[in-house]
Amino acid sequence: MGHPLLQKAAVTVYSTTWCPDCKDAHDVFVRLGVPYREIDIEAVSGAADEMIALAGGVRRVPTIVIKRGEHTEVLVEPEPELLASKLKPVKGC
C-alpha cells in the first residue's frame, strides 16, 4: 500500500548542500517520517531556473513543493514549525 504521502501527495525540496535551512527542513522530514525528493540546484542542470519559477522569481533555498492531487503549495524558506504543520495533515492521510 505504501506511505500515505506517496498516495495523496508528492514533496520536492530544492536545496543546496551548504544551506543550514535545508538541513533543518531535512530534519523535519526525517522526524515526521515523510519521504521527499531532493534536488540540488547547484548540481542539477536547469533546477535553479525551475525553482525560481516556482518560487515567484526568487532564488531561495529550501523551496519546498507539496503536491496534493490538483493542489500545489510552494513554501520558500519555511520555518521548521511551519513546514511540520504543512506536512502533518499529509502524513495523517
One Martini backbone bead per residue (centre of mass of N, CA, C, O) as a GRO file, in nm:
protein
   93
    1MET     BB    1   0.056   0.062  -0.020
    2GLY     BB    2   0.216   0.268   0.142
    3HIS     BB    3   0.267   0.583   0.186
    4PRO     BB    4   0.045   0.837   0.224
    5LEU     BB    5   0.202   1.054   0.065
    6LEU     BB    6   0.225   0.890  -0.202
    7GLN     BB    7  -0.090   0.882  -0.245
    8LYS     BB    8  -0.156   1.216  -0.201
    9ALA     BB    9   0.156   1.311  -0.227
   10ALA     BB   10   0.425   1.536  -0.327
   11VAL     BB   11   0.775   1.598  -0.248
   12THR     BB   12   0.985   1.887  -0.314
   13VAL     BB   13   1.338   1.976  -0.276
   14TYR     BB   14   1.511   2.270  -0.298
   15SER     BB   15   1.875   2.270  -0.282
   16THR     BB   16   2.172   2.263  -0.082
   17THR     BB   17   2.462   2.158   0.085
   18TRP     BB   18   2.513   2.448   0.264
   19CYS     BB   19   2.224   2.475   0.384
   20PRO     BB   20   2.077   2.514   0.694
   21ASP     BB   21   1.769   2.511   0.616
   22CYS     BB   22   1.784   2.238   0.470
   23LYS     BB   23   1.855   2.071   0.718
   24ASP     BB   24   1.605   2.142   0.879
   25ALA     BB   25   1.408   2.017   0.678
   26HIS     BB   26   1.520   1.732   0.684
   27ASP     BB   27   1.460   1.688   0.987
   28VAL     BB   28   1.155   1.700   0.958
   29PHE     BB   29   1.117   1.461   0.767
   30VAL     BB   30   1.244   1.252   0.954
   31ARG     BB   31   1.067   1.294   1.209
   32LEU     BB   32   0.790   1.237   1.032
   33GLY     BB   33   0.834   1.030   0.787
   34VAL     BB   34   0.877   1.197   0.512
   35PRO     BB   35   0.893   1.172   0.192
   36TYR     BB   36   1.141   1.290  -0.058
   37ARG     BB   37   1.256   1.509  -0.311
   38GLU     BB   38   1.588   1.599  -0.401
   39ILE     BB   39   1.726   1.915  -0.534
   40ASP     BB   40   2.026   2.025  -0.653
   41ILE     BB   41   2.079   2.339  -0.791
   42GLU     BB   42   2.404   2.293  -0.843
   43ALA     BB   43   2.382   1.990  -0.996
   44VAL     BB   44   2.116   2.055  -1.162
   45SER     BB   45   2.017   2.118  -1.459
   46GLY     BB   46   1.770   2.380  -1.432
   47ALA     BB   47   1.677   2.390  -1.127
   48ALA     BB   48   1.696   2.689  -1.056
   49ASP     BB   49   1.488   2.791  -1.261
   50GLU     BB   50   1.253   2.620  -1.159
   51MET     BB   51   1.252   2.733  -0.870
   52ILE     BB   52   1.210   3.032  -0.937
   53ALA     BB   53   0.936   2.993  -1.073
   54LEU     BB   54   0.794   2.865  -0.819
   55ALA     BB   55   0.899   3.123  -0.622
   56GLY     BB   56   0.839   3.401  -0.776
   57GLY     BB   57   1.159   3.489  -0.859
   58VAL     BB   58   1.323   3.346  -0.633
   59ARG     BB   59   1.646   3.267  -0.470
   60ARG     BB   60   1.555   3.006  -0.251
   61VAL     BB   61   1.663   2.810   0.029
   62PRO     BB   62   1.425   2.627   0.067
   63THR     BB   63   1.216   2.481  -0.182
   64ILE     BB   64   0.878   2.367  -0.134
   65VAL     BB   65   0.685   2.105  -0.288
   66ILE     BB   66   0.330   2.044  -0.252
   67LYS     BB   67   0.141   1.770  -0.374
   68ARG     BB   68  -0.232   1.751  -0.396
   69GLY     BB   69  -0.315   1.662  -0.662
   70GLU     BB   70  -0.428   1.969  -0.780
   71HIS     BB   71  -0.259   2.075  -0.544
   72THR     BB   72  -0.016   2.347  -0.492
   73GLU     BB   73   0.257   2.404  -0.264
   74VAL     BB   74   0.476   2.682  -0.181
   75LEU     BB   75   0.781   2.687   0.007
   76VAL     BB   76   0.985   2.957   0.133
   77GLU     BB   77   1.179   2.928   0.382
   78PRO     BB   78   1.070   2.757   0.610
   79GLU     BB   79   0.989   2.702   0.904
   80PRO     BB   80   0.982   2.418   1.079
   81GLU     BB   81   0.692   2.455   1.194
   82LEU     BB   82   0.548   2.505   0.927
   83LEU     BB   83   0.631   2.250   0.782
   84ALA     BB   84   0.508   2.052   0.984
   85SER     BB   85   0.213   2.157   0.953
   86LYS     BB   86   0.197   2.080   0.643
   87LEU     BB   87   0.268   1.760   0.685
   88LYS     BB   88   0.073   1.630   0.892
   89PRO     BB   89  -0.188   1.601   0.719
   90VAL     BB   90  -0.051   1.413   0.516
   91LYS     BB   91   0.050   1.185   0.707
   92GLY     BB   92  -0.262   1.127   0.816
   93CYS     BB   93  -0.407   0.991   0.554
   0.00000   0.00000   0.00000
